[in-house]
Amino acid sequence: MEEFLRYLILNLVGTPEGMELTQSHGPHKTLFRLKLPPAEIGKMIGKQGRTIESIRNLLSASASRHGEKASLQIVEE
């Protein structure tokens, strides 16, 4: 899942510098935290949050194929 998410993000963000993707495993869920430079956060969120919502839906679908749950959180610096 991490490779899939990293692939999506790197294709949306103009520059990979300053991007940091971490994951933490809970008992029933994996949480991905994404840190981006302030100029790139707008690209990830998209108009009215449509882009980030689509990424979260793809992540959930990918996780459910493996019998897991996952979520993505954008962390501001």
N, CA, C and O of each residue as an XYZ file, in Angstrom:
308
protein
N       0.821     -1.197      0.000
C       0.000      0.000      0.000
C       0.863      1.258      0.000
O       0.535      2.247     -0.657
N       1.960      1.211      0.738
C       2.812      2.398      0.809
C       3.397      2.745     -0.553
O       3.462      3.920     -0.915
N       3.821      1.749     -1.307
C       4.377      1.998     -2.638
C       3.325      2.606     -3.563
O       3.619      3.522     -4.331
N       2.110      2.096     -3.485
C       1.010      2.607     -4.298
C       0.726      4.070     -3.957
O       0.573      4.906     -4.848
N       0.658      4.366     -2.673
C       0.382      5.729     -2.223
C       1.519      6.666     -2.614
O       1.276      7.784     -3.068
N       2.744      6.220     -2.442
C       3.903      7.034     -2.811
C       3.887      7.328     -4.319
O       4.199      8.444     -4.736
N       3.528      6.340     -5.126
C       3.432      6.525     -6.572
C       2.403      7.607     -6.922
O       2.678      8.483     -7.741
N       1.229      7.546     -6.307
C       0.191      8.542     -6.569
C       0.653      9.945     -6.192
O       0.479     10.896     -6.954
N       1.239     10.058     -5.020
C       1.640     11.377     -4.519
C       2.753     11.970     -5.377
O       2.702     13.150     -5.726
N       3.753     11.168     -5.719
C       4.869     11.687     -6.515
C       4.420     12.148     -7.896
O       5.036     13.047     -8.471
N       3.367     11.556     -8.438
C       2.872     11.998     -9.735
C       2.011     13.252     -9.642
O       1.815     13.935    -10.648
N       1.504     13.564     -8.478
C       0.699     14.774     -8.312
C       1.532     15.977     -7.867
O       1.249     17.113     -8.247
N       2.540     15.718     -7.073
C       3.365     16.790     -6.524
C       4.445     17.142     -7.539
O       5.036     16.262     -8.166
N       4.690     18.420     -7.690
C       5.690     18.852     -8.659
C       7.108     18.480     -8.280
O       7.890     18.068     -9.137
N       7.454     18.618     -7.008
C       8.809     18.307     -6.564
C       8.743     17.365     -5.368
O       8.002     17.625     -4.420
N       9.506     16.278     -5.398
C       9.475     15.330     -4.275
C      10.274     15.797     -3.065
O      10.187     15.182     -2.002
N      11.058     16.879     -3.203
C      11.825     17.378     -2.066
C      10.877     17.895     -0.992
O       9.916     18.604     -1.290
N      11.148     17.545      0.226
C      10.323     17.997      1.339
C       9.132     17.103      1.615
O       8.410     17.319      2.589
N       8.914     16.097      0.772
C       7.809     15.170      1.008
C       8.259     14.093      1.980
O       9.337     13.517      1.835
N       7.427     13.832      2.963
C       7.732     12.792      3.940
C       6.462     11.987      4.190
O       5.448     12.537      4.621
N       6.518     10.696      3.921
C       5.379      9.803      4.119
C       5.749      8.785      5.183
O       6.681      8.001      5.007
N       5.015      8.800      6.286
C       5.258      7.849      7.368
C       3.989      7.046      7.601
O       2.888      7.476      7.256
N       4.162      5.891      8.183
C       2.996      5.068      8.487
C       3.111      4.536      9.902
O       4.205      4.266     10.397
N       1.967      4.391     10.537
C       1.912      3.782     11.863
C       0.801      2.748     11.843
O      -0.282      2.975     11.303
N       1.092      1.626     12.436
C       0.141      0.516     12.446
C      -0.594      0.482     13.778
O       0.021      0.457     14.845
N      -1.900      0.482     13.698
C      -2.731      0.304     14.873
C      -3.245     -1.119     14.909
O      -2.875     -1.933     14.063
N      -4.090     -1.431     15.873
C      -4.597     -2.800     15.961
C      -5.473     -3.201     14.769
O      -5.492     -4.368     14.376
N      -6.193     -2.238     14.198
C      -7.106     -2.581     13.100
C      -6.934     -1.681     11.884
O      -7.661     -1.825     10.901
N      -5.978     -0.754     11.938
C      -5.895      0.243     10.887
C      -4.457      0.738     10.718
O      -3.693      0.806     11.681
N      -4.106      1.078      9.488
C      -2.821      1.690      9.197
C      -3.061      3.158      8.889
O      -3.921      3.493      8.074
N      -2.307      4.031      9.535
C      -2.445      5.469      9.337
C      -1.206      5.972      8.619
O      -0.083      5.785      9.087
N      -1.421      6.616      7.473
C      -0.339      7.243      6.727
C      -0.396      8.737      6.997
O      -1.459      9.355      6.926
N       0.760      9.308      7.308
C       0.869     10.758      7.524
C       1.768     11.329      6.440
O       2.866     10.833      6.191
N       1.279     12.374      5.807
C       1.989     12.982      4.692
C       2.350     14.422      5.044
O       1.480     15.244      5.332
N       3.653     14.711      5.015
C       4.130     16.083      5.204
C       4.601     16.598      3.858
O       5.370     15.941      3.157
N       4.132     17.778      3.511
C       4.490     18.410      2.244
C       4.859     19.859      2.486
O       4.448     20.446      3.487
N       5.642     20.452      1.568
C       5.870     21.894      1.640
C       4.538     22.630      1.470
O       3.645     22.140      0.779
N       4.403     23.785      2.086
C       3.121     24.515      2.004
C       2.626     24.772      0.584
O       1.417     24.795      0.352
N       3.527     24.965     -0.360
C       3.111     25.239     -1.741
C       2.489     24.015     -2.406
O       1.727     24.160     -3.362
N       2.792     22.826     -1.926
C       2.306     21.595     -2.546
C       1.016     21.078     -1.916
O       0.351     20.224     -2.503
N       0.652     21.570     -0.753
C      -0.535     21.065     -0.054
C      -1.801     21.335     -0.861
O      -2.704     20.500     -0.899
N      -1.867     22.476     -1.492
C      -3.037     22.818     -2.301
C      -3.248     21.855     -3.455
O      -4.386     21.528     -3.792
N      -2.161     21.400     -4.062
C      -2.273     20.435     -5.155
C      -2.845     19.114     -4.657
O      -3.637     18.473     -5.348
N      -2.443     18.714     -3.465
C      -2.923     17.450     -2.912
C      -4.388     17.527     -2.517
O      -5.127     16.558     -2.691
N      -4.812     18.647     -1.995
C      -6.211     18.772     -1.557
C      -7.129     18.931     -2.760
O      -8.187     18.303     -2.820
N      -6.737     19.758     -3.709
C      -7.544     19.951     -4.910
C      -8.733     20.851     -4.656
O      -8.953     21.308     -3.534
N      -9.491     21.099     -5.693
C     -10.670     21.959     -5.571
C     -11.730     21.254     -4.735
O     -12.141     20.133     -5.035
N     -12.147     21.919     -3.709
C     -13.175     21.432     -2.782
C     -12.820     20.069     -2.189
O     -13.706     19.313     -1.792
N     -11.516     19.754     -2.130
C     -11.069     18.518     -1.503
C     -11.275     17.268     -2.339
O     -11.196     16.153     -1.821
N     -11.535     17.440     -3.605
C     -11.830     16.273     -4.451
C     -10.614     15.381     -4.675
O     -10.743     14.157     -4.709
N      -9.449     15.972     -4.827
C      -8.255     15.169     -5.099
C      -7.889     14.302     -3.902
O      -7.658     13.103     -4.056
N      -7.833     14.895     -2.712
C      -7.466     14.122     -1.533
C      -8.529     13.071     -1.220
O      -8.203     11.982     -0.750
N      -9.768     13.384     -1.472
C     -10.841     12.409     -1.241
C     -10.701     11.227     -2.197
O     -10.928     10.083     -1.804
N     -10.334     11.490     -3.432
C     -10.124     10.411     -4.398
C      -8.937      9.544     -4.004
O      -8.992      8.320     -4.125
N      -7.869     10.171     -3.532
C      -6.696      9.410     -3.088
C      -7.059      8.543     -1.894
O      -6.644      7.387     -1.816
N      -7.824      9.086     -0.972
C      -8.249      8.312      0.193
C      -9.136      7.137     -0.207
O      -9.036      6.056      0.372
N      -9.998      7.344     -1.189
C     -10.843      6.245     -1.673
C     -10.007      5.147     -2.320
O     -10.260      3.963     -2.099
N      -9.021      5.529     -3.110
C      -8.133      4.540     -3.731
C      -7.337      3.782     -2.675
O      -7.146      2.571     -2.786
N      -6.877      4.486     -1.662
C      -6.138      3.849     -0.581
C      -7.016      2.859      0.175
O      -6.573      1.757      0.498
N      -8.243      3.241      0.455
C      -9.167      2.342      1.152
C      -9.466      1.103      0.322
O      -9.536     -0.004      0.856
N      -9.641      1.285     -0.981
C      -9.902      0.147     -1.851
C      -8.695     -0.789     -1.913
O      -8.846     -2.010     -1.899
N      -7.512     -0.214     -1.980
C      -6.297     -1.027     -1.997
C      -6.127     -1.792     -0.691
O      -5.737     -2.959     -0.700
N      -6.416     -1.143      0.426
C      -6.288     -1.794      1.732
C      -7.314     -2.907      1.896
O      -7.000     -3.961      2.449
N      -8.526     -2.686      1.426
C      -9.567     -3.692      1.596
C      -9.272     -4.949      0.774
O      -9.718     -6.039      1.132
N      -8.534     -4.805     -0.310
C      -8.139     -5.983     -1.096
C      -7.210     -6.888     -0.298
O      -7.123     -8.088     -0.560
N      -6.518     -6.309      0.674
C      -5.612     -7.074      1.533
C      -6.249     -7.387      2.887
O      -5.585     -7.906      3.784
N      -7.528     -7.071      3.033
C      -8.227     -7.330      4.287
C      -7.839     -6.380      5.402
O      -7.915     -6.743      6.575
N      -7.426     -5.170      5.058
C      -6.989     -4.180      6.043
C      -7.783     -2.893      5.873
O      -8.593     -2.758      4.956
N      -7.534     -1.954      6.772
C      -8.093     -0.608      6.664
C      -6.936      0.374      6.721
O      -5.946      0.142      7.415
N      -7.066      1.472      5.986
C      -6.006      2.467      5.947
C      -6.614      3.847      5.771
O      -7.694      4.001      5.201
N      -5.899      4.851      6.272
C      -6.329      6.230      6.089
C      -5.103      7.117      5.858
O      -3.977      6.759      6.203
N      -5.354      8.264      5.274
C      -4.294      9.233      4.938
C      -4.602     10.543      5.619
O      -5.730     11.034      5.574
N      -3.584     11.109      6.253
C      -3.729     12.391      6.938
C      -2.623     13.310      6.441
O      -1.458     12.915      6.391
N      -2.985     14.538      6.074
C      -1.986     15.532      5.678
C      -1.615     16.324      6.911
O      -2.477     16.854      7.612
N      -0.304     16.400      7.168
C       0.206     17.099      8.343
C       0.913     18.346      7.870
O       1.803     18.279      7.022
N       0.522     19.489      8.414
C       1.180     20.748      8.060
C       2.405     20.937      8.929
O       2.421     20.552     10.099
N       3.438     21.538      8.341
C       4.680     21.751      9.071
C       4.573     22.902     10.021
O       5.536     23.219     10.719
